[in-house]
Amino acid sequence: MINGIFKDTMANMKWTEIKNLADKNALVLLPLGVIEEHGPQLCLGTDIYTAHIYCLAIKEKLEEKGHKVVIAPPFYWGVCQSTGGFVGSFQIRKETAKALISDILLSLSEFGFNNVFGVNAHGDIEHNIAIIEAFREAYEKLHINACYAFDEWRFPHFGLKLEESYLCPIKPQTINVSKTEIPDVHGGDIETAMIYEFYPTLVDVEKAKSLPPVTLDDNNGGDWLFGGHIKELSSQGYLGSPADFEYVDVQKNVDDYAYRISEAILRRIVKA
């Protein structure tokens, strides 16, 4: 169980501690997410809680390699494109999200940090474009190693080439952490299991166990991603099999994800 998204982040530190870490060329992890609905069984903060959980684990792995690491205050005002039709999904414009992330990166640069890595737990297209654009501009204009950890398989879908210096390609997951064959697209078994493991009071367990699986076919996947028809596809706002959350190996999932991202980061670190 974790006590809030500020655990082990800059938000709970003194400014002098942060300066000391910047002087030692510490790596910065920036958790990224949104506030949006995740079905009737999960809290709105699922994505940012998850990003923070991953950052805690990534920090440990990087420290094991001898690096000093600090986690920035989590950013949760991202873009809710696919779930925008639901109550609880805060509608932040892409331009606003990008500007906020850019200002955060500028602040970190002015603090003296040179290596800043974005860790995101929200898959919307516009959200990811905002992050990519902000990190690219920070890399090019601020002359810092601003690098967003981004799934390797998604690069071609965004017109990317795996050569961008402002991106850390994450290798695909090759292990199974869930027993269901129904993919967790949104608010399914894995996300439900993650929050239940670390924030058990934020999951309606009985509701989760009562939910039937919901899947997409090839014809309506685009409708989910781009929004506008969400309630027609999933009236309760989830895609997956939340009822199977008890069969997810959460620690295995976190450890694997943290390993893959830490390896992506290690390939992109710039020494002072």
DAQUI-V624347 format. One record per residue. N is the residue number from 1. SS is DSSP state (hx for helix, st for strand, lp for the rest). PHI is phi in radians with two decimals (999 if undefined). D_CENTER is the distance of its C-alpha to the mean C-alpha in Angstrom with 2 decimals. Layout:
N	SS	PHI	D_CENTER
N	SS	PHI	D_CENTER
//
This chain:
1	lp	999	18.72
2	lp	-2.02	16.77
3	lp	-1.70	18.32
4	lp	1.60	15.75
5	lp	-1.35	12.67
6	lp	-1.62	15.18
7	lp	-0.99	16.30
8	lp	1.00	16.94
9	st	-2.07	15.62
10	hx	-0.99	17.88
11	hx	-1.05	18.47
12	hx	-1.79	20.69
13	lp	-1.98	22.48
14	lp	-1.46	25.65
15	hx	-1.10	25.79
16	hx	-1.18	28.12
17	hx	-1.16	25.68
18	hx	-1.17	23.12
19	hx	-1.07	25.99
20	hx	-1.08	27.05
21	hx	-1.20	23.71
22	hx	-1.10	23.71
23	hx	-1.09	27.31
24	lp	-1.69	26.35
25	lp	1.01	23.79
26	lp	-1.14	20.87
27	st	-1.42	17.48
28	st	-1.93	14.82
29	st	-1.85	11.15
30	st	-1.96	9.31
31	st	-1.23	6.26
32	st	-2.24	5.05
33	lp	-2.96	5.34
34	lp	-2.50	8.78
35	lp	-2.01	11.81
36	lp	-2.65	13.12
37	lp	-1.12	15.33
38	lp	-2.39	14.40
39	lp	1.49	17.99
40	lp	-1.33	20.88
41	lp	-1.81	19.81
42	lp	-2.09	16.39
43	lp	-1.36	15.52
44	lp	-1.16	13.95
45	lp	-1.52	11.39
46	hx	-0.89	9.84
47	hx	-1.15	6.23
48	hx	-1.32	6.53
49	hx	-1.03	8.71
50	hx	-1.14	6.61
51	hx	-1.05	4.18
52	hx	-1.17	7.83
53	hx	-1.02	9.43
54	hx	-1.08	7.97
55	hx	-1.10	9.02
56	hx	-1.05	12.30
57	hx	-1.27	12.97
58	hx	-1.12	12.26
59	hx	-0.98	14.52
60	hx	-1.05	17.17
61	hx	-1.18	17.31
62	hx	-1.22	17.69
63	hx	-1.16	20.26
64	hx	-1.09	22.10
65	lp	-1.55	22.58
66	lp	1.65	24.22
67	lp	-1.67	21.69
68	lp	-1.47	21.30
69	st	-2.41	17.75
70	st	-2.36	16.58
71	st	-1.76	13.36
72	lp	-1.27	13.41
73	lp	-0.99	13.31
74	lp	-1.04	9.92
75	st	-1.78	9.75
76	lp	-2.17	9.52
77	lp	-1.77	12.07
78	lp	-1.49	10.37
79	lp	-1.68	12.29
80	lp	-1.78	13.13
81	lp	-1.47	15.20
82	lp	-1.29	15.73
83	lp	-1.81	16.14
84	lp	-1.03	18.05
85	lp	-1.41	21.25
86	lp	-1.77	20.40
87	lp	-1.05	21.32
88	lp	1.78	18.44
89	lp	-1.59	16.13
90	lp	-1.23	16.52
91	lp	-1.58	17.58
92	lp	-1.82	16.50
93	lp	-1.19	18.08
94	hx	-0.99	16.39
95	hx	-1.12	18.89
96	hx	-1.19	18.10
97	hx	-1.05	14.35
98	hx	-1.06	15.33
99	hx	-1.10	18.10
100	hx	-1.13	16.17
101	hx	-1.11	13.71
102	hx	-1.06	16.94
103	hx	-1.18	18.72
104	hx	-1.12	16.22
105	hx	-1.13	16.57
106	hx	-1.09	20.29
107	hx	-1.05	20.57
108	hx	-1.08	19.04
109	hx	-1.11	21.46
110	hx	-1.20	24.30
111	hx	-1.23	23.61
112	lp	1.93	24.37
113	lp	-1.46	21.13
114	lp	-1.91	21.23
115	st	-2.02	18.15
116	st	-2.19	14.77
117	st	-2.13	11.59
118	st	-1.52	8.28
119	st	-2.16	5.13
120	st	-1.96	2.28
121	lp	-2.22	1.97
122	lp	-2.38	5.11
123	lp	-1.66	7.93
124	lp	-0.95	10.72
125	hx	-1.09	13.02
126	hx	-1.09	14.03
127	hx	-1.07	10.65
128	hx	-1.20	10.02
129	hx	-1.09	13.66
130	hx	-1.04	13.47
131	hx	-1.14	10.98
132	hx	-1.02	13.17
133	hx	-1.12	16.27
134	hx	-1.14	15.49
135	hx	-1.22	14.81
136	hx	-1.09	17.85
137	hx	-1.16	20.04
138	hx	-1.13	19.19
139	hx	-1.10	20.03
140	hx	-1.41	23.18
141	hx	-1.73	24.45
142	hx	-1.59	23.49
143	lp	1.02	24.23
144	lp	-2.04	21.45
145	st	-1.49	19.24
146	st	-1.51	16.10
147	st	-2.43	13.90
148	st	-1.70	10.54
149	st	-1.32	9.33
150	st	-2.34	9.70
151	st	-1.00	11.02
152	hx	-0.98	14.76
153	hx	-1.18	15.93
154	hx	-1.54	14.44
155	hx	-0.93	16.41
156	hx	-1.08	19.69
157	hx	-1.22	18.38
158	hx	-1.88	17.43
159	lp	1.20	20.71
160	lp	-1.83	19.36
161	lp	-2.11	21.42
162	lp	1.22	19.48
163	lp	-1.99	21.59
164	lp	-1.20	19.64
165	lp	-1.23	19.72
166	lp	-1.66	16.73
167	st	-2.26	14.40
168	st	-1.94	13.73
169	st	-1.16	14.21
170	st	-1.66	12.55
171	lp	-1.14	15.33
172	lp	-1.15	15.24
173	lp	-1.28	15.26
174	lp	-2.01	19.01
175	lp	-1.99	19.42
176	lp	-1.74	19.67
177	lp	-2.00	17.98
178	lp	-2.24	19.24
179	lp	-1.62	22.87
180	lp	-1.50	22.55
181	lp	-1.58	22.87
182	lp	-1.50	21.17
183	lp	-1.14	17.65
184	lp	-1.51	14.84
185	lp	-1.42	13.86
186	st	-2.86	12.96
187	lp	1.16	13.98
188	lp	-1.58	15.84
189	hx	-1.17	16.91
190	hx	-1.22	13.87
191	hx	-1.12	11.74
192	hx	-1.10	15.07
193	hx	-1.14	15.88
194	hx	-1.05	12.81
195	hx	-1.20	13.63
196	hx	-1.10	17.30
197	hx	-1.18	17.14
198	hx	-1.81	15.69
199	lp	-2.41	16.68
200	hx	-1.00	19.58
201	hx	-1.30	21.21
202	hx	-1.66	18.41
203	lp	-2.01	19.14
204	lp	-1.48	22.36
205	hx	-1.08	23.45
206	hx	-1.12	26.58
207	hx	-1.11	24.95
208	hx	-0.99	22.33
209	hx	-1.19	25.29
210	hx	-1.61	27.22
211	lp	-1.45	24.85
212	lp	-1.33	26.00
213	lp	-1.17	23.75
214	st	-2.26	22.78
215	lp	-2.25	22.25
216	lp	-1.89	22.37
217	lp	-1.86	24.96
218	lp	-1.11	25.10
219	lp	-1.46	26.78
220	lp	-2.08	24.29
221	hx	-1.06	20.88
222	hx	-1.15	21.08
223	hx	-1.08	22.00
224	hx	-1.15	18.78
225	hx	-1.08	16.61
226	hx	-1.66	18.82
227	lp	1.37	19.63
228	lp	1.74	23.12
229	lp	-2.28	24.13
230	hx	-1.10	21.47
231	hx	-1.18	23.92
232	hx	-1.25	26.33
233	hx	-1.53	23.93
234	lp	-2.60	22.51
235	lp	-1.09	24.48
236	lp	-1.77	22.47
237	lp	1.47	19.02
238	lp	-2.41	17.63
239	st	-2.37	17.84
240	st	2.55	18.44
241	lp	-2.28	20.52
242	hx	-0.97	19.44
243	hx	-1.08	22.90
244	hx	-1.62	22.15
245	hx	-1.08	19.48
246	hx	-1.23	22.09
247	hx	-1.74	22.37
248	lp	-1.56	18.86
249	lp	-1.55	18.86
250	hx	-1.11	15.87
251	hx	-1.09	16.79
252	hx	-1.11	17.33
253	hx	-1.14	13.91
254	hx	-1.11	12.23
255	hx	-1.11	14.89
256	hx	-1.15	14.61
257	hx	-1.12	10.91
258	hx	-1.11	11.60
259	hx	-1.11	14.77
260	hx	-1.13	13.61
261	hx	-1.28	11.17
262	hx	-1.09	13.91
263	hx	-1.15	16.44
264	hx	-1.11	14.79
265	hx	-1.17	14.77
266	hx	-1.03	18.31
267	lp	-1.35	19.53
268	lp	-2.08	18.63
269	lp	-1.17	19.82
270	lp	-1.92	22.71
271	lp	-1.37	25.41
272	lp	-1.20	27.12
//
